[in-house]
Amino acid sequence: MNNDDRKAAVAAYKERTAVAGIYALRCAASGQVWVGHAPDLATIGNRLWFTLRTGTAPHRDLQAAWTAHGADSFSLETLERLEEEELPFARKALIRRRLAHWRDHLGAAAL
């Protein structure tokens, strides 16, 4: 990749819009579900897979399921995309409400 291509790729990355939302991580082998939120749904998968592969996931039950059942048993699903809120406190309240809704609806653990 030459310097101009690299600059164009970096500029395109910086200009993209991040879509926040609610996601579910499912273990098919155990039937467990974890629900969390991310400021950028496009990048949350990489973070989750990395922490699980390296054994550094902050949620012990999630890491234990990963260790017991392996990577092939897990899937990541986007549950809801959130619209951009102008006020940060309104966004936080919306995220809390939607997380509670999805956790209750799916009987899921928190991430």
MOPAC internal coordinates of N, CA, C and O (Angstrom, degrees):
PM7 1SCF
backbone

  N    0.0000 0     0.00 0     0.00 0    0    0    0
  C    1.4564 1     0.00 0     0.00 0    1    0    0
  C    1.5267 1   107.21 1     0.00 0    2    1    0
  O    1.2310 1   120.89 1   -53.90 1    3    2    1
  N    1.3083 1   115.91 1   126.10 1    3    2    1
  C    1.4599 1   117.95 1   179.54 1    5    3    2
  C    1.5303 1   110.19 1   -82.80 1    6    5    3
  O    1.2310 1   121.09 1    -6.81 1    7    6    5
  N    1.2975 1   115.52 1   173.19 1    7    6    5
  C    1.4654 1   121.68 1  -173.82 1    9    7    6
  C    1.5287 1   112.68 1   -62.18 1   10    9    7
  O    1.2310 1   119.79 1   140.45 1   11   10    9
  N    1.3326 1   118.01 1   -39.55 1   11   10    9
  C    1.4669 1   121.20 1   179.80 1   13   11   10
  C    1.5289 1   111.31 1   -66.62 1   14   13   11
  O    1.2310 1   120.74 1   138.97 1   15   14   13
  N    1.3377 1   116.18 1   -41.03 1   15   14   13
  C    1.4673 1   119.92 1   177.50 1   17   15   14
  C    1.5186 1   110.90 1   -63.04 1   18   17   15
  O    1.2310 1   120.94 1   138.54 1   19   18   17
  N    1.3216 1   115.80 1   -41.46 1   19   18   17
  C    1.4631 1   120.35 1   179.67 1   21   19   18
  C    1.5284 1   110.59 1   -63.00 1   22   21   19
  O    1.2310 1   120.31 1   133.92 1   23   22   21
  N    1.3166 1   117.01 1   -46.08 1   23   22   21
  C    1.4607 1   120.99 1   178.97 1   25   23   22
  C    1.5268 1   111.22 1   -60.60 1   26   25   23
  O    1.2310 1   120.60 1   139.35 1   27   26   25
  N    1.3266 1   116.46 1   -40.65 1   27   26   25
  C    1.4635 1   120.42 1   179.16 1   29   27   26
  C    1.5257 1   110.61 1   -65.74 1   30   29   27
  O    1.2310 1   120.02 1   139.77 1   31   30   29
  N    1.3258 1   117.56 1   -40.23 1   31   30   29
  C    1.4719 1   121.25 1   179.18 1   33   31   30
  C    1.5231 1   110.74 1   -65.52 1   34   33   31
  O    1.2310 1   120.19 1   137.71 1   35   34   33
  N    1.3240 1   117.23 1   -42.29 1   35   34   33
  C    1.4657 1   121.12 1   178.65 1   37   35   34
  C    1.5246 1   110.22 1   -64.27 1   38   37   35
  O    1.2310 1   120.36 1   136.83 1   39   38   37
  N    1.3151 1   116.92 1   -43.17 1   39   38   37
  C    1.4700 1   120.93 1   179.61 1   41   39   38
  C    1.5264 1   110.82 1   -63.20 1   42   41   39
  O    1.2310 1   120.38 1   138.27 1   43   42   41
  N    1.3234 1   116.88 1   -41.73 1   43   42   41
  C    1.4681 1   120.30 1   179.01 1   45   43   42
  C    1.5228 1   110.70 1   -64.34 1   46   45   43
  O    1.2310 1   120.27 1   140.34 1   47   46   45
  N    1.3268 1   117.10 1   -39.66 1   47   46   45
  C    1.4711 1   120.92 1   179.04 1   49   47   46
  C    1.5283 1   110.30 1   -63.46 1   50   49   47
  O    1.2310 1   120.21 1   136.71 1   51   50   49
  N    1.3208 1   117.21 1   -43.29 1   51   50   49
  C    1.4605 1   121.20 1  -178.36 1   53   51   50
  C    1.5283 1   112.15 1   -67.99 1   54   53   51
  O    1.2310 1   119.82 1   151.29 1   55   54   53
  N    1.3116 1   117.95 1   -28.71 1   55   54   53
  C    1.4610 1   121.70 1  -177.62 1   57   55   54
  C    1.5298 1   113.77 1   -85.33 1   58   57   55
  O    1.2310 1   120.10 1   165.20 1   59   58   57
  N    1.3360 1   117.40 1   -14.80 1   59   58   57
  C    1.4662 1   119.62 1  -178.80 1   61   59   58
  C    1.5280 1   109.90 1   -65.78 1   62   61   59
  O    1.2310 1   120.94 1   -27.03 1   63   62   61
  N    1.2962 1   115.81 1   152.97 1   63   62   61
  C    1.4596 1   119.93 1   178.86 1   65   63   62
  C    1.5212 1   109.03 1   -99.48 1   66   65   63
  O    1.2310 1   121.68 1   -48.17 1   67   66   65
  N    1.3064 1   114.40 1   131.83 1   67   66   65
  C    1.4620 1   120.50 1   178.59 1   69   67   66
  C    1.5291 1   108.38 1   -83.04 1   70   69   67
  O    1.2310 1   120.72 1   -44.96 1   71   70   69
  N    1.3171 1   116.22 1   135.04 1   71   70   69
  C    1.4563 1   121.74 1   179.10 1   73   71   70
  C    1.5220 1   108.03 1  -108.20 1   74   73   71
  O    1.2310 1   121.09 1   -63.94 1   75   74   73
  N    1.3145 1   115.53 1   116.06 1   75   74   73
  C    1.4604 1   120.94 1   178.20 1   77   75   74
  C    1.5202 1   109.75 1   -81.83 1   78   77   75
  O    1.2310 1   121.06 1   -22.09 1   79   78   77
  N    1.3278 1   115.58 1   157.91 1   79   78   77
  C    1.4550 1   117.46 1   178.19 1   81   79   78
  C    1.5055 1   114.06 1   178.65 1   82   81   79
  O    1.2310 1   121.88 1     6.66 1   83   82   81
  N    1.3166 1   114.01 1  -173.34 1   83   82   81
  C    1.4572 1   124.19 1  -178.88 1   85   83   82
  C    1.5310 1   107.32 1  -109.66 1   86   85   83
  O    1.2310 1   120.62 1   -42.72 1   87   86   85
  N    1.3296 1   116.41 1   137.28 1   87   86   85
  C    1.4548 1   120.28 1  -179.77 1   89   87   86
  C    1.5283 1   110.09 1  -133.35 1   90   89   87
  O    1.2310 1   121.12 1   -17.91 1   91   90   89
  N    1.3276 1   115.46 1   162.09 1   91   90   89
  C    1.4607 1   122.11 1   176.51 1   93   91   90
  C    1.5173 1   108.44 1  -125.18 1   94   93   91
  O    1.2310 1   121.32 1   -41.50 1   95   94   93
  N    1.3057 1   115.07 1   138.50 1   95   94   93
  C    1.4516 1   122.68 1   173.76 1   97   95   94
  C    1.5187 1   106.39 1  -112.20 1   98   97   95
  O    1.2310 1   120.54 1   -58.91 1   99   98   97
  N    1.3323 1   116.57 1   121.09 1   99   98   97
  C    1.4673 1   121.25 1  -173.73 1  101   99   98
  C    1.5238 1   110.97 1  -116.55 1  102  101   99
  O    1.2310 1   121.54 1   -38.10 1  103  102  101
  N    1.3328 1   114.65 1   141.90 1  103  102  101
  C    1.4662 1   121.79 1   172.69 1  105  103  102
  C    1.5230 1   106.35 1  -110.06 1  106  105  103
  O    1.2310 1   120.28 1   -69.01 1  107  106  105
  N    1.3137 1   117.07 1   110.99 1  107  106  105
  C    1.4647 1   121.51 1  -177.63 1  109  107  106
  C    1.5229 1   111.58 1   -67.30 1  110  109  107
  O    1.2310 1   120.05 1   146.22 1  111  110  109
  N    1.3163 1   117.51 1   -33.78 1  111  110  109
  C    1.4640 1   120.89 1  -176.78 1  113  111  110
  C    1.5212 1   112.56 1   -68.63 1  114  113  111
  O    1.2310 1   120.11 1   139.94 1  115  114  113
  N    1.3317 1   117.40 1   -40.06 1  115  114  113
  C    1.4657 1   120.58 1  -176.72 1  117  115  114
  C    1.5231 1   113.26 1  -102.18 1  118  117  115
  O    1.2310 1   120.34 1   163.42 1  119  118  117
  N    1.3378 1   116.96 1   -16.58 1  119  118  117
  C    1.4579 1   120.70 1  -177.49 1  121  119  118
  C    1.5176 1   113.37 1    80.77 1  122  121  119
  O    1.2310 1   120.02 1  -175.01 1  123  122  121
  N    1.3157 1   117.56 1     4.99 1  123  122  121
  C    1.4614 1   120.86 1   179.72 1  125  123  122
  C    1.5266 1   110.53 1   -75.26 1  126  125  123
  O    1.2310 1   121.79 1   -30.43 1  127  126  125
  N    1.3414 1   114.18 1   149.57 1  127  126  125
  C    1.4648 1   120.96 1   178.28 1  129  127  126
  C    1.5207 1   108.12 1  -135.03 1  130  129  127
  O    1.2310 1   120.77 1   -42.66 1  131  130  129
  N    1.3141 1   116.14 1   137.34 1  131  130  129
  C    1.4523 1   122.57 1   173.88 1  133  131  130
  C    1.5203 1   107.30 1  -121.97 1  134  133  131
  O    1.2310 1   120.64 1   -40.65 1  135  134  133
  N    1.3381 1   116.38 1   139.35 1  135  134  133
  C    1.4626 1   121.44 1  -179.36 1  137  135  134
  C    1.5227 1   108.63 1  -121.78 1  138  137  135
  O    1.2310 1   121.35 1   -44.02 1  139  138  137
  N    1.3349 1   115.02 1   135.98 1  139  138  137
  C    1.4557 1   120.86 1   178.64 1  141  139  138
  C    1.5103 1   110.97 1  -146.14 1  142  141  139
  O    1.2310 1   120.88 1    -0.50 1  143  142  141
  N    1.3184 1   115.92 1   179.50 1  143  142  141
  C    1.4628 1   120.71 1   177.06 1  145  143  142
  C    1.5167 1   109.04 1  -127.04 1  146  145  143
  O    1.2310 1   120.93 1   -24.20 1  147  146  145
  N    1.3150 1   115.82 1   155.80 1  147  146  145
  C    1.4605 1   121.49 1  -178.95 1  149  147  146
  C    1.5218 1   109.98 1  -142.15 1  150  149  147
  O    1.2310 1   120.26 1   -38.05 1  151  150  149
  N    1.3170 1   117.10 1   141.95 1  151  150  149
  C    1.4613 1   119.86 1   175.83 1  153  151  150
  C    1.5300 1   112.14 1   -71.52 1  154  153  151
  O    1.2310 1   120.42 1   161.03 1  155  154  153
  N    1.3336 1   116.81 1   -18.97 1  155  154  153
  C    1.4590 1   121.72 1   178.06 1  157  155  154
  C    1.5264 1   108.86 1  -143.43 1  158  157  155
  O    1.2310 1   120.47 1   -77.51 1  159  158  157
  N    1.3181 1   116.71 1   102.49 1  159  158  157
  C    1.4627 1   121.23 1  -177.10 1  161  159  158
  C    1.5233 1   112.91 1   -63.73 1  162  161  159
  O    1.2310 1   120.25 1   155.00 1  163  162  161
  N    1.3149 1   117.13 1   -25.00 1  163  162  161
  C    1.4656 1   120.49 1  -178.22 1  165  163  162
  C    1.5250 1   112.24 1   -69.71 1  166  165  163
  O    1.2310 1   119.67 1   158.25 1  167  166  165
  N    1.3242 1   118.24 1   -21.75 1  167  166  165
  C    1.4643 1   120.52 1  -175.06 1  169  167  166
  C    1.5215 1   113.95 1  -111.95 1  170  169  167
  O    1.2310 1   119.04 1   172.17 1  171  170  169
  N    1.3038 1   119.43 1    -7.83 1  171  170  169
  C    1.4631 1   120.87 1  -175.01 1  173  171  170
  C    1.5233 1   111.78 1   -66.06 1  174  173  171
  O    1.2310 1   119.78 1   145.26 1  175  174  173
  N    1.3034 1   118.03 1   -34.74 1  175  174  173
  C    1.4581 1   120.60 1  -179.43 1  177  175  174
  C    1.5166 1   112.35 1   -59.40 1  178  177  175
  O    1.2310 1   120.16 1   134.13 1  179  178  177
  N    1.3246 1   117.30 1   -45.87 1  179  178  177
  C    1.4660 1   120.56 1   179.51 1  181  179  178
  C    1.5217 1   111.20 1   -59.40 1  182  181  179
  O    1.2310 1   120.22 1   137.65 1  183  182  181
  N    1.3261 1   117.18 1   -42.35 1  183  182  181
  C    1.4627 1   120.64 1  -179.53 1  185  183  182
  C    1.5221 1   110.77 1   -64.52 1  186  185  183
  O    1.2310 1   120.56 1   133.39 1  187  186  185
  N    1.3326 1   116.53 1   -46.61 1  187  186  185
  C    1.4662 1   120.16 1  -179.01 1  189  187  186
  C    1.5232 1   111.68 1   -62.77 1  190  189  187
  O    1.2310 1   120.10 1   131.49 1  191  190  189
  N    1.3370 1   117.41 1   -48.51 1  191  190  189
  C    1.4642 1   120.37 1  -178.55 1  193  191  190
  C    1.5201 1   110.94 1   -62.68 1  194  193  191
  O    1.2310 1   120.12 1   140.79 1  195  194  193
  N    1.3176 1   117.38 1   -39.21 1  195  194  193
  C    1.4713 1   120.13 1   179.96 1  197  195  194
  C    1.5250 1   111.31 1   -63.61 1  198  197  195
  O    1.2310 1   120.03 1   131.70 1  199  198  197
  N    1.3248 1   117.55 1   -48.30 1  199  198  197
  C    1.4647 1   119.57 1  -178.18 1  201  199  198
  C    1.5302 1   111.35 1   -65.68 1  202  201  199
  O    1.2310 1   120.19 1   144.70 1  203  202  201
  N    1.3081 1   117.24 1   -35.30 1  203  202  201
  C    1.4640 1   119.53 1   178.44 1  205  203  202
  C    1.5317 1   111.53 1   -70.96 1  206  205  203
  O    1.2310 1   120.16 1   137.42 1  207  206  205
  N    1.3211 1   117.30 1   -42.58 1  207  206  205
  C    1.4690 1   120.41 1   178.87 1  209  207  206
  C    1.5249 1   112.18 1   -62.88 1  210  209  207
  O    1.2310 1   120.71 1   142.97 1  211  210  209
  N    1.3181 1   116.24 1   -37.03 1  211  210  209
  C    1.4641 1   120.09 1  -177.62 1  213  211  210
  C    1.5225 1   112.58 1   -87.46 1  214  213  211
  O    1.2310 1   120.11 1   175.66 1  215  214  213
  N    1.3349 1   117.40 1    -4.34 1  215  214  213
  C    1.4621 1   120.66 1   178.12 1  217  215  214
  C    1.5101 1   113.88 1    77.24 1  218  217  215
  O    1.2310 1   120.30 1  -157.41 1  219  218  217
  N    1.3284 1   117.03 1    22.59 1  219  218  217
  C    1.4606 1   120.90 1  -176.33 1  221  219  218
  C    1.5217 1   113.36 1  -114.11 1  222  221  219
  O    1.2310 1   120.28 1  -161.62 1  223  222  221
  N    1.3175 1   117.06 1    18.38 1  223  222  221
  C    1.4726 1   119.60 1   179.10 1  225  223  222
  C    1.5253 1   108.78 1   -64.02 1  226  225  223
  O    1.2310 1   119.59 1   -44.55 1  227  226  225
  N    1.3249 1   118.40 1   135.45 1  227  226  225
  C    1.4620 1   120.87 1  -176.75 1  229  227  226
  C    1.5314 1   114.02 1   -73.95 1  230  229  227
  O    1.2310 1   119.89 1   170.11 1  231  230  229
  N    1.3130 1   117.82 1    -9.89 1  231  230  229
  C    1.4663 1   121.13 1  -178.38 1  233  231  230
  C    1.5245 1   108.38 1  -105.10 1  234  233  231
  O    1.2310 1   120.65 1   -69.20 1  235  234  233
  N    1.3106 1   116.36 1   110.80 1  235  234  233
  C    1.4620 1   121.46 1  -173.02 1  237  235  234
  C    1.5223 1   113.02 1   -62.21 1  238  237  235
  O    1.2310 1   120.43 1   139.40 1  239  238  237
  N    1.3327 1   116.78 1   -40.60 1  239  238  237
  C    1.4677 1   118.32 1  -179.01 1  241  239  238
  C    1.5255 1   111.28 1   -66.80 1  242  241  239
  O    1.2310 1   120.12 1   144.71 1  243  242  241
  N    1.3163 1   117.37 1   -35.29 1  243  242  241
  C    1.4613 1   121.41 1   176.62 1  245  243  242
  C    1.5292 1   110.41 1   -66.89 1  246  245  243
  O    1.2310 1   120.36 1   133.57 1  247  246  245
  N    1.3151 1   116.92 1   -46.43 1  247  246  245
  C    1.4613 1   120.64 1   179.71 1  249  247  246
  C    1.5263 1   110.59 1   -63.82 1  250  249  247
  O    1.2310 1   120.09 1   141.57 1  251  250  249
  N    1.3225 1   117.44 1   -38.43 1  251  250  249
  C    1.4696 1   120.74 1   178.64 1  253  251  250
  C    1.5284 1   111.15 1   -64.58 1  254  253  251
  O    1.2310 1   120.25 1   139.08 1  255  254  253
  N    1.3185 1   117.14 1   -40.92 1  255  254  253
  C    1.4686 1   120.53 1   177.99 1  257  255  254
  C    1.5222 1   110.25 1   -65.53 1  258  257  255
  O    1.2310 1   120.08 1   139.30 1  259  258  257
  N    1.3132 1   117.46 1   -40.70 1  259  258  257
  C    1.4718 1   122.11 1   178.44 1  261  259  258
  C    1.5320 1   110.18 1   -61.55 1  262  261  259
  O    1.2310 1   120.98 1   134.61 1  263  262  261
  N    1.3247 1   115.74 1   -45.39 1  263  262  261
  C    1.4541 1   120.59 1  -179.25 1  265  263  262
  C    1.5301 1   110.81 1   -65.29 1  266  265  263
  O    1.2310 1   120.24 1   139.37 1  267  266  265
  N    1.3120 1   117.14 1   -40.63 1  267  266  265
  C    1.4609 1   121.58 1  -177.44 1  269  267  266
  C    1.5312 1   112.96 1   -72.85 1  270  269  267
  O    1.2310 1   120.01 1   141.18 1  271  270  269
  N    1.3414 1   117.59 1   -38.82 1  271  270  269
  C    1.4581 1   120.42 1  -170.62 1  273  271  270
  C    1.5215 1   114.80 1  -109.94 1  274  273  271
  O    1.2310 1   119.69 1   161.76 1  275  274  273
  N    1.3132 1   118.19 1   -18.24 1  275  274  273
  C    1.4581 1   121.61 1   177.26 1  277  275  274
  C    1.5168 1   114.10 1    85.87 1  278  277  275
  O    1.2310 1   121.54 1   -12.80 1  279  278  277
  N    1.3101 1   114.66 1   167.20 1  279  278  277
  C    1.4627 1   122.90 1  -174.97 1  281  279  278
  C    1.5173 1   113.72 1   -62.97 1  282  281  279
  O    1.2310 1   120.34 1   146.96 1  283  282  281
  N    1.3185 1   116.96 1   -33.04 1  283  282  281
  C    1.4677 1   120.43 1  -176.43 1  285  283  282
  C    1.5304 1   113.05 1   -67.16 1  286  285  283
  O    1.2310 1   120.16 1   161.99 1  287  286  285
  N    1.3130 1   117.29 1   -18.01 1  287  286  285
  C    1.4689 1   120.80 1  -179.70 1  289  287  286
  C    1.5268 1   112.75 1   -84.13 1  290  289  287
  O    1.2310 1   119.80 1   171.32 1  291  290  289
  N    1.3174 1   117.99 1    -8.68 1  291  290  289
  C    1.4631 1   121.36 1  -173.30 1  293  291  290
  C    1.5179 1   112.60 1  -105.22 1  294  293  291
  O    1.2310 1   121.89 1   -34.69 1  295  294  293
  N    1.3353 1   113.98 1   145.31 1  295  294  293
  C    1.4623 1   120.49 1   174.91 1  297  295  294
  C    1.5250 1   108.74 1  -141.45 1  298  297  295
  O    1.2310 1   121.29 1   -29.71 1  299  298  297
  N    1.3154 1   115.13 1   150.29 1  299  298  297
  C    1.4621 1   122.77 1   179.47 1  301  299  298
  C    1.5172 1   108.10 1  -113.05 1  302  301  299
  O    1.2310 1   120.83 1   -47.32 1  303  302  301
  N    1.3208 1   116.01 1   132.68 1  303  302  301
  C    1.4603 1   121.28 1  -175.99 1  305  303  302
  C    1.5276 1   109.95 1  -133.13 1  306  305  303
  O    1.2310 1   120.28 1   -46.50 1  307  306  305
  N    1.3118 1   117.06 1   133.50 1  307  306  305
  C    1.4616 1   121.07 1   173.47 1  309  307  306
  C    1.5192 1   108.05 1   -81.94 1  310  309  307
  O    1.2310 1   120.79 1   -57.01 1  311  310  309
  N    1.3267 1   116.09 1   122.99 1  311  310  309
  C    1.4601 1   120.90 1   179.92 1  313  311  310
  C    1.5207 1   111.94 1   -92.30 1  314  313  311
  O    1.2310 1   121.03 1   141.58 1  315  314  313
  N    1.3221 1   115.64 1   -38.42 1  315  314  313
  C    1.4652 1   119.26 1  -174.83 1  317  315  314
  C    1.5174 1   110.08 1  -158.55 1  318  317  315
  O    1.2310 1   121.04 1   -44.49 1  319  318  317
  N    1.3155 1   115.61 1   135.51 1  319  318  317
  C    1.4689 1   121.70 1   172.97 1  321  319  318
  C    1.5210 1   107.40 1   -98.15 1  322  321  319
  O    1.2310 1   120.57 1   -44.12 1  323  322  321
  N    1.3267 1   116.51 1   135.88 1  323  322  321
  C    1.4577 1   120.90 1  -176.69 1  325  323  322
  C    1.5188 1   110.40 1  -102.27 1  326  325  323
  O    1.2310 1   121.61 1   -43.23 1  327  326  325
  N    1.3135 1   114.52 1   136.77 1  327  326  325
  C    1.4599 1   120.56 1   176.50 1  329  327  326
  C    1.5221 1   109.34 1   -70.79 1  330  329  327
  O    1.2310 1   121.05 1   -27.82 1  331  330  329
  N    1.3062 1   115.59 1   152.18 1  331  330  329
  C    1.4628 1   121.27 1   179.55 1  333  331  330
  C    1.5232 1   110.04 1   -68.67 1  334  333  331
  O    1.2310 1   120.78 1   -54.07 1  335  334  333
  N    1.3085 1   116.12 1   125.93 1  335  334  333
  C    1.4681 1   121.76 1   177.17 1  337  335  334
  C    1.5209 1   108.50 1   -99.76 1  338  337  335
  O    1.2310 1   120.66 1   -36.90 1  339  338  337
  N    1.3209 1   116.35 1   143.10 1  339  338  337
  C    1.4537 1   119.65 1   179.77 1  341  339  338
  C    1.5226 1   111.98 1   -78.22 1  342  341  339
  O    1.2310 1   120.04 1   148.33 1  343  342  341
  N    1.3132 1   117.54 1   -31.67 1  343  342  341
  C    1.4522 1   121.49 1  -177.43 1  345  343  342
  C    1.5321 1   110.46 1  -104.53 1  346  345  343
  O    1.2310 1   120.25 1   -54.51 1  347  346  345
  N    1.3241 1   117.14 1   125.49 1  347  346  345
  C    1.4672 1   119.99 1  -177.02 1  349  347  346
  C    1.5329 1   113.93 1   -59.26 1  350  349  347
  O    1.2310 1   119.94 1   141.44 1  351  350  349
  N    1.3249 1   117.71 1   -38.56 1  351  350  349
  C    1.4682 1   118.94 1  -178.85 1  353  351  350
  C    1.5260 1   111.25 1   -68.45 1  354  353  351
  O    1.2310 1   120.04 1   148.23 1  355  354  353
  N    1.3213 1   117.53 1   -31.77 1  355  354  353
  C    1.4655 1   120.55 1   177.03 1  357  355  354
  C    1.5317 1   110.07 1   -69.02 1  358  357  355
  O    1.2310 1   120.46 1   142.22 1  359  358  357
  N    1.3076 1   116.72 1   -37.78 1  359  358  357
  C    1.4592 1   121.51 1   178.42 1  361  359  358
  C    1.5252 1   110.56 1   -64.75 1  362  361  359
  O    1.2310 1   120.25 1   135.99 1  363  362  361
  N    1.3273 1   117.13 1   -44.01 1  363  362  361
  C    1.4662 1   120.79 1   179.59 1  365  363  362
  C    1.5254 1   111.06 1   -62.55 1  366  365  363
  O    1.2310 1   120.56 1   138.35 1  367  366  365
  N    1.3135 1   116.53 1   -41.65 1  367  366  365
  C    1.4688 1   120.24 1   179.08 1  369  367  366
  C    1.5301 1   110.81 1   -65.38 1  370  369  367
  O    1.2310 1   120.30 1   139.02 1  371  370  369
  N    1.3210 1   117.02 1   -40.98 1  371  370  369
  C    1.4582 1   121.43 1   178.05 1  373  371  370
  C    1.5307 1   110.71 1   -62.66 1  374  373  371
  O    1.2310 1   120.34 1   135.42 1  375  374  373
  N    1.3225 1   116.96 1   -44.58 1  375  374  373
  C    1.4658 1   120.83 1   179.27 1  377  375  374
  C    1.5257 1   110.07 1   -61.39 1  378  377  375
  O    1.2310 1   119.69 1   135.14 1  379  378  377
  N    1.3207 1   118.20 1   -44.86 1  379  378  377
  C    1.4686 1   121.14 1   179.40 1  381  379  378
  C    1.5268 1   111.40 1   -59.98 1  382  381  379
  O    1.2310 1   120.30 1   136.11 1  383  382  381
  N    1.3231 1   117.04 1   -43.89 1  383  382  381
  C    1.4668 1   120.69 1   179.90 1  385  383  382
  C    1.5221 1   111.67 1   -64.56 1  386  385  383
  O    1.2310 1   120.57 1   134.43 1  387  386  385
  N    1.3211 1   116.51 1   -45.57 1  387  386  385
  C    1.4637 1   120.63 1  -177.67 1  389  387  386
  C    1.5313 1   111.59 1   -69.07 1  390  389  387
  O    1.2310 1   120.05 1   142.87 1  391  390  389
  N    1.3250 1   117.50 1   -37.13 1  391  390  389
  C    1.4640 1   120.23 1   176.06 1  393  391  390
  C    1.5257 1   110.40 1   -62.64 1  394  393  391
  O    1.2310 1   120.67 1   134.00 1  395  394  393
  N    1.3215 1   116.33 1   -46.00 1  395  394  393
  C    1.4741 1   120.02 1   179.00 1  397  395  394
  C    1.5259 1   110.58 1   -60.57 1  398  397  395
  O    1.2310 1   120.54 1   138.16 1  399  398  397
  N    1.3207 1   116.56 1   -41.84 1  399  398  397
  C    1.4636 1   120.77 1   178.57 1  401  399  398
  C    1.5258 1   110.65 1   -58.98 1  402  401  399
  O    1.2310 1   119.91 1   128.62 1  403  402  401
  N    1.3221 1   117.77 1   -51.38 1  403  402  401
  C    1.4635 1   121.10 1  -176.10 1  405  403  402
  C    1.5245 1   111.90 1   -68.35 1  406  405  403
  O    1.2310 1   120.08 1   143.25 1  407  406  405
  N    1.3185 1   117.46 1   -36.75 1  407  406  405
  C    1.4698 1   119.37 1   178.22 1  409  407  406
  C    1.5276 1   110.53 1   -65.03 1  410  409  407
  O    1.2310 1   120.50 1   137.01 1  411  410  409
  N    1.3256 1   116.65 1   -42.99 1  411  410  409
  C    1.4614 1   120.01 1   177.61 1  413  411  410
  C    1.5313 1   110.82 1   -65.78 1  414  413  411
  O    1.2310 1   120.74 1   134.68 1  415  414  413
  N    1.3128 1   116.19 1   -45.32 1  415  414  413
  C    1.4615 1   122.00 1  -177.28 1  417  415  414
  C    1.5380 1   112.17 1   -61.82 1  418  417  415
  O    1.2310 1   120.57 1   140.48 1  419  418  417
  N    1.3408 1   116.52 1   -39.52 1  419  418  417
  C    1.4602 1   120.33 1  -176.61 1  421  419  418
  C    1.5267 1   113.72 1   -99.47 1  422  421  419
  O    1.2310 1   120.61 1   173.67 1  423  422  421
  N    1.3354 1   116.45 1    -6.33 1  423  422  421
  C    1.4585 1   119.56 1  -176.12 1  425  423  422
  C    1.5197 1   110.24 1    63.03 1  426  425  423
  O    1.2310 1   120.90 1  -138.18 1  427  426  425
  N    1.3214 1   115.88 1    41.82 1  427  426  425
  C    1.4613 1   121.92 1  -171.51 1  429  427  426
  C    1.5189 1   112.26 1  -100.88 1  430  429  427
  O    1.2310 1   121.54 1   -19.64 1  431  430  429
  N    1.3145 1   114.65 1   160.36 1  431  430  429
  C    1.4640 1   122.43 1   173.69 1  433  431  430
  C    1.5207 1   109.11 1   -88.22 1  434  433  431
  O    1.2310 1   120.98 1   -19.00 1  435  434  433
  N    1.3130 1   115.73 1   161.00 1  435  434  433
  C    1.4675 1   121.05 1  -179.53 1  437  435  434
  C    1.5157 1   111.05 1   -83.23 1  438  437  435
  O    1.2310 1   121.12 1   -31.33 1  439  438  437
  N    1.3152 1   115.47 1   148.67 1  439  438  437
  C    1.4673 1   122.66 1   171.51 1  441  439  438
  C    1.4929 1   109.00 1  -115.55 1  442  441  439
  O    1.2310 1   120.10 1   180.00 1  443  442  441

